[in-house]
């Protein structure tokens, strides 16, 4: 009987430890995402012949950094590899500025940028996705559906996809 009680006690202890570890991991992830969840972007159709507007909202008390907003088809997959489509849209290195924008520092509040108005038949149009670094130094990707995931910083990411970097005043 004592052995059975000892085994049951040990099993309960192991089970409780695993629950505690799981809760700590969830809390760590939630804390890590605290600033990132307060950053969003959206498309505004302003009925202008040359461009539409993208609003970037930083609802934090701290600035965010290395904000790279890029425009993809509303039919894209919504994955980080969407950034590779910039090479298809831009006909030359000088044309990249039309399909993306870079902010070295973005203060709290709303900011806006312009985006191409190019539209195709069947309802296809450009929508924004963005990569940014929070004040904890973690780089995040927010896709067209608002989903948030960690990603490499843009200084590693852009060269991987063959995107020139004239947007930076300097590189680290």
Residue pairs with C-beta under 8 A, 6 or more apart in sequence:
32 136
32 138
33 148
35 60
35 62
35 64
35 134
35 135
35 136
36 132
36 134
36 138
36 140
36 142
36 148
37 148
38 58
38 59
38 60
39 56
39 57
39 58
39 59
39 60
39 64
39 130
39 132
39 134
39 140
39 142
40 56
40 57
40 59
40 142
40 146
41 54
41 55
41 56
41 57
41 69
41 128
41 129
41 130
41 142
42 54
42 55
42 57
42 128
43 52
43 53
43 54
43 115
43 126
43 127
43 128
44 52
44 53
44 54
44 55
45 52
46 52
46 53
48 117
49 117
50 117
51 114
51 115
51 116
51 117
52 114
52 115
52 116
52 117
52 126
53 112
53 113
53 114
53 115
54 69
54 71
54 101
54 112
54 113
54 114
54 115
54 128
55 110
55 111
55 112
56 67
56 69
56 103
56 106
56 110
56 111
56 112
56 113
56 130
57 109
57 110
58 64
58 106
58 107
58 108
58 109
58 110
58 111
59 108
60 108
60 134
60 135
61 108
62 108
62 134
62 135
63 105
63 106
63 107
63 108
63 135
64 105
64 106
64 132
64 133
64 134
64 135
65 104
65 105
65 106
65 132
65 133
65 134
65 135
66 102
66 104
66 131
66 132
66 133
66 139
66 153
66 154
66 155
67 102
67 103
67 104
67 106
67 130
67 131
67 132
67 133
68 100
68 101
68 102
68 130
68 131
68 132
68 154
68 158
68 167
69 100
69 101
69 102
69 103
69 113
69 128
69 129
69 130
70 82
70 83
70 86
70 99
70 100
70 101
70 128
70 129
70 130
70 131
71 89
71 99
71 100
71 115
71 116
71 126
71 127
71 128
71 129
72 82
72 83
72 85
72 126
72 127
72 129
72 144
73 85
73 124
73 125
73 126
73 127
74 123
74 124
74 125
74 126
74 127
74 144
75 124
76 82
76 85
76 144
78 129
78 143
78 144
78 145
78 147
79 143
80 141
80 143
80 149
80 151
80 157
81 161
82 129
82 143
82 144
83 129
83 131
83 157
83 158
83 161
83 163
84 161
84 162
86 96
86 99
86 100
86 161
86 163
87 161
87 162
87 163
89 95
89 98
89 99
90 96
90 98
90 99
93 164
93 166
96 163
96 164
96 166
97 166
97 167
98 116
99 116
99 126
100 163
100 167
101 113
101 114
101 115
101 167
102 167
102 168
103 111
103 113
104 168
104 169
106 132
115 126
115 128
116 126
118 125
118 126
119 125
119 126
127 144
128 144
129 141
129 142
129 143
129 144
130 141
130 142
131 139
131 140
131 141
131 142
131 151
131 154
131 157
132 139
132 140
132 142
133 139
133 140
133 153
134 140
138 150
139 150
139 151
139 152
139 153
139 154
140 148
140 149
140 150
140 151
141 148
141 149
141 150
141 151
142 148
143 149
151 157
152 160
155 165
155 171
155 172
158 164
158 165
159 165
165 171
